Amino acid sequence: MVEAFAVASGKGGTGKTTSTLALGMALADSYDVTIVDADTGMANVLFHAGLSDAETTLHDVLAGKAETREAVYERFGMDVVPCGTSLSGFRDADPDRLRDVVAELAADTDVILLDSAATLGSRAAVLPIVLADRIVVVLQPTIPSLSDGLKVQEYATTYGTGVAGLLFNRVTDDEDIDAIAGKAERYFEGETLATVPESDAARAARRAGEPLLAHAPDSQAAAAYRGAAGRLDVQSGPSEAVAERFQRAVVPDEL
């Protein structure tokens, strides 16, 4: 039984990768969780998960040079599939192979979290959103972030992907987040899962090569992510059916 979530934002700088790993660690208390760095052009998961020296990455799998299992690493109670950062790796990778990778992973996990690209300008960027059952939209309480988040939702619902909820991240004390979140929920289909405060701990965790919940488990930000995971009702389906849907997913050439 498995459900796949794409963690998406539509713009950079929202803390999407931090959020992916934090949600993953929180969910791993109750589920078998697999994190996939599906941002094949601007990979970050390997830095956050202490895997910068990983010999085999998703790039190798997407290029047909390695089997999926060779790019899976057990880290912090989760399975993590990092992507490489080299230009040559990105050039050789075939993003359409991601369908088969996710389908294969679905057989041995309960929750798949796809760390998606920040922008939606290519097939490679849109595919994780198409593959997912639902998306978690990571936002900052600003007009550009909300606008880009709505574009992500539009892509998702166009391809039949649902919206699991909104995650407001990097929220500062001077922002009226309750009012902003309330207004945002009029336009987004999902509820607000949590508001995560701006935190020095998140930056320190990245420098340490650890997810936030491992580096600063008692921080306010970590508590907010655990709250978000608790509100993220996992609706798992038969892994065989999910795998078949992944393999059938189609993204048009023109975006």
N, C-alpha and C positions, 0 to 999 in steps of 0.2 A: 504494500500500500504506500503510495507516494503522492505528494503534491509539490509542484515546482512554482517557486516565486521568483520573479525578476525584480531586483531592487534597482530602481531607475530614478532619474532626476530631470533629464533634459538639459542640464547645464553642469558645468564643472564647479568644484568648490563647495558643494553642499555636504560633503562628508559621507558620500555614498558607500565607499569601501569600508570605512569605519563602521557604518551602520550595518552593512552586510555581515561582517564578522561578529559584531556585537549581538545581532539578532540570532546568528548561528549558534554562538556559545550559549545564549540564554535558552534557545529551543533544544539544545543538546542535552539539557537536564531531563527532557521527557522523550526525545526522539533521536533516531539516528539521522544525522545531518551531514549533507555534502555541500560544500561551497565550490562554485565554479567561477573562475575569473573569465567571464565572457567578453570583457573589454579587450579584444585582441590587439588593438592599436595603442592603448595607453594603460597597460597592466599595472596594478598596484597591490593586488592581494599578496603577492610573494613578499613584498616589503613588510606588510602589516603582520604576516604570519611567520616571519623568520625563515623564509624559504628562498632568499635571494641567491643561494648557492645550489638550488635544485637542478639536478642534471637533466631531467626530462620534464617538459612543460606541455601545456595544451597546444602551443605552437607546433611541437613535434608531432603530436597526435593529429592535428588538423592538416599537417603536411604529409601524413601517411608514413612517417618515419618511426612511429612508436605505437604501442597498444595503449588503450585508455588506462588500464590498470597500472602502467608504468609511470603515469603522471599523477597518481593519487597518493597523497601523503597524509598520515594521521597527525593532526596538530590540535592541541587544546580540546580534545574530546570530539573532534570533528574530522571528517575526511575533507581534504582541501586539494583542489585541482588548480594550481597556479598557471598563469600564462607568462610567456617570456616577454622580454622587452627589446629584443634586437630588431632592427629594421629588416634584416634578412629573414628572420623567423616570421615576421608579419607578412612579408612578401610571399613566402612559400606556403603559408597557411590557407587552406580552403575553408571559409566560414561555413559553407553548406554542410561540411562534415560534422558540425556541432550537433545537428539533429541526431546522428548515430551515437555520438558521445553521450549526450544526455539520456537517450533511450537506454544505453547500456548501463549507465549509472543508476537509472530508475529501478533496476532489479534488486538493488542491495541497500536501499536507503528509504527513509520515511519522508524527509524534506530535502529538496534541492533549492539552494539559493543561488541565483545567477546574478553576479555583479555585472551590471550592464554598462555600456558606454555612456558617456556624458551627453553626447549629441546624437541626433537621429538622421545623419546625413548619408548613411550607407546601408546596404543589405546586412553587413556584419553587425552594425549597431542595432538594427531593428529586430534581427532574428531572435535574440533572447526574449524580447517582449512577446513575440509571436509564439515561441515555444512554451512560455510559462502558462500555468493555469490562471494565476493572478499576479498583479504587480503591487509592490509597495512603493509609493511615490515619496521620495525624500525631497523635502522642501526647506527653503529658508523663508522667513516672513517678509519677502520683498516682492514687488510687482513683477520683475523679470523672472524670478524663480517660480512664482505661481503661474505665470504665463507659459513658461517652458514645461512645467508640470502638466498643465492642461493639454499640451501637445502630446506628451507621453500618453496621457489617458486616451486621447483621441485615437492614436495609433493602436493602443491596446484593444479598445472596444471595437474598432474596425475589424480586427482579426479574431474577435471572440474571446479575448483575454479579459478576465474580470479585474476589479480593483479591490485589493484586500484592505487598504487603508492608507492614511497619510502619516508621515513621520516628519514633524518639524524639527530641524536640527540646527545646532549652533545659534540658539536663541539667546539674546542678551537681555539684561534686566530692564532696559529702557524700551523694550518692544511690548506692545499690548497684545501678547500672543493669544489670549483668550478671545478677544474680539476678532483678530485676524483669522484664527482657526475657525471660528463660528461662521464668518463670511465665506471662507474657502469651502466649507462643507456644502454650501449651496450649489457649488459648481462641480465639485468632485463627487464621485460616486461612493467612495469609501469614507469611513469615519476617521477621526484623528486618533491614531494609536498612542502617540506620546509627543511631548515637547521636550527635546533634549537640550539642556543649557550649553552655551559655549564653555569649553573646558580646556584648560592647559593639559589636563591628564590625557586627552586624546592625542595631542601632539607629542607628548612624552612617550605614549605607548607606541606610536609609529616609529619614533627614534629608537626605541628598544626592540623593535621587531616583534611586538606582541599585540594581540587584540586588546581593546580597552578593558574588557571584562577580566582579562588575565592580569593586566598591568595595574589597574586601579579599580578593583572590584567594589570598593566601598564609596566610590565617587557618586555624585548626584547624577552624572551622565549615565553611568553604568546602571543605576537604579531605574532611570527612565527607560533604558533599552529593555531591561527585564520586564518592566511594565508593558512595553509595547509587545514583546513576545507573548506575554500572558493574554493579551487581547487579540492576538493573531490566531484565530481559530483555524487549525489545520484541517482541511477537508480532503483527506486522502482518498485516492481511487486505486483500482487494481493496477499493479505495475505493468502488466502486459498491455492493457488498454492505453495507459499513459504513454508507454514506449511506442506503440503504434501511431498515436497521435503526433508524437515528436517527429517521427520519421516521415509523416505525411505533411508536416508544416511547410507552407509555401509563402514566400515573400516575392511580390512582383519585382521585376527588374527596375521599373520606374518608381521612385519614391516621391 
